[in-house]
Amino acid sequence: MSQSEVKIPGKAEEPGEGQELYAARKKIYPRSVAGIFANLRVLGVALTQFVFYVFPWLVWNDRPMMLFDLVHRKFYVFGYVFFPQDFIYLTGVLVISALALFLFTAVAGRIWCGYACPQTVYTEIFMWIERAIEGDRVKQMKLDKAPWTLRKIGLKTAKQSAWLAVALWTGFTFVGFFTPIRELAHEFVTFSMGPWETFWVFFYGFATYGFAGHMREQVCLYMCPYARFQSVMFDPDTLIITYDEKRGEPRGQRKKGADYKADGKGDCVDCGICVQVCPTGIDIRKGLQYECIGCAACIDGCNQVMDKVGYPRGLIRYSTENVILGKFPERSMVAHVFRPRVLLYAAILGAITVALGVALYMRTPLKANIIRDRTNLVRETDEGLLENVYRMQIINMDEKPHRYTLTASGIKDLKVTTNVAQPLEVGPASTRVVSMGLIADPADLKPGSIPVHIKLQDIDNPGISANEKTSFLVR
């Protein structure tokens, strides 16, 4: 017996003395399954990855359809150009995303985790590759237990190589949302990528490789906070994956065609398929657990078994706690799912979504910022007039050039001068800085600060204008 295994009688064990603080990970080999929920997961993977892998390559108005140009502080999304001043729209999108998560969770639990979460999606992709190369669950287990041979080395090398290729392509595509992906592709094949692009391609790629290829369920169980606080968004009327204990117990194997009910057994044949198909390795028959990601693979697996033995489907199904406890019949479940809490979430989410849509539709593609020249607050011209000098920043948020004129009001006979001839032309999705002066006759002005308004008007479109308020100093 080693020294670490010796126990002193009468002495309590301290942490680290003869006990494990963390359980070693036991590799999970999820079994492939077919069914409606498996098809929905495939659809979720297809839709999310179409957006991720295809959108950076699409072109809109001779620009990438979706590009977050952090260097030039411009964000292109479906023909819209956003600048840092448009942060309010990002806030709206984040609020909508949070409310949508609350709504989906209140209705059907961790439906996001099961069908659209990036960790789930890439784990599913990596498992497809693994099954294509090594085979299904049983073959994978046999291969891992087998001694190292040329065949095993070849299969493992092929799998790891395929994982790395997908992971690096994922990292490359991720960077393509921030650097024009066609330029990035040219730099990639010519080995001329910048240091930051190179870092993020490999960082995101290896993160994908590690999380989806090796850590898998560990990310969901220990790294993702959603698994820990999801229960506060559940209630007895939330749709969750449940095992019908009253129907299934007592479980046990039986001979085909035997009267299992006469033997006092339930519908569960204790085949273990629900555990074998679970990507986190839990037994749903023990009740709802935080490890459950709501993928519903156990429902598909159990339904397949029920079909084979000739029992009704639904031993494992989406249901609610109240239905399982018999507080009301299952036929009224949908009415209870759409309860006041859910309707309130939906109403708030709909209102904010509509408000954001209206705001984007009515958004004026012009912003202006005016700053006073601090080096010379007030100066007198050769004609004896007073002049204030300003710096005008004009932001054209449209995908085509515009021409603007500057006018001012608030003081009698107030004149506007600029360092360039009017109209002021600003290129598409561009910013232009113009020096501007306001000139007024001091005869009728009192010393102090007088509020004035500066108007920037589009020549070709009367509906596009910007108004800025500033002050004219008189000494």
Secondary structure as UniProt FT lines:
FT   HELIX           3..5
FT   TURN            9..10
FT   TURN            15..16
FT   HELIX           36..54
FT   HELIX           55..57
FT   STRAND          59..60
FT   TURN            61..62
FT   STRAND          63..64
FT   STRAND          66..69
FT   TURN            70..73
FT   STRAND          74..77
FT   TURN            78..79
FT   STRAND          80..82
FT   HELIX           84..86
FT   HELIX           87..108
FT   HELIX           111..115
FT   HELIX           118..134
FT   HELIX           137..145
FT   HELIX           150..175
FT   TURN            176..180
FT   HELIX           181..189
FT   TURN            190..191
FT   HELIX           195..208
FT   HELIX           209..215
FT   HELIX           217..218
FT   HELIX           219..223
FT   HELIX           226..229
FT   HELIX           230..233
FT   TURN            236..237
FT   STRAND          240..243
FT   HELIX           245..248
FT   TURN            256..257
FT   TURN            260..264
FT   HELIX           273..276
FT   TURN            279..280
FT   HELIX           284..286
FT   TURN            290..291
FT   HELIX           297..309
FT   STRAND          316..319
FT   HELIX           321..324
FT   TURN            325..326
FT   HELIX           330..332
FT   HELIX           333..337
FT   HELIX           340..361
FT   STRAND          366..372
FT   TURN            374..375
FT   STRAND          379..380
FT   TURN            382..383
FT   STRAND          386..396
FT   STRAND          402..409
FT   TURN            412..413
FT   STRAND          415..418
FT   STRAND          424..426
FT   TURN            428..429
FT   STRAND          430..440
FT   HELIX           442..444
FT   STRAND          448..458
FT   TURN            462..463
FT   STRAND          465..474
//
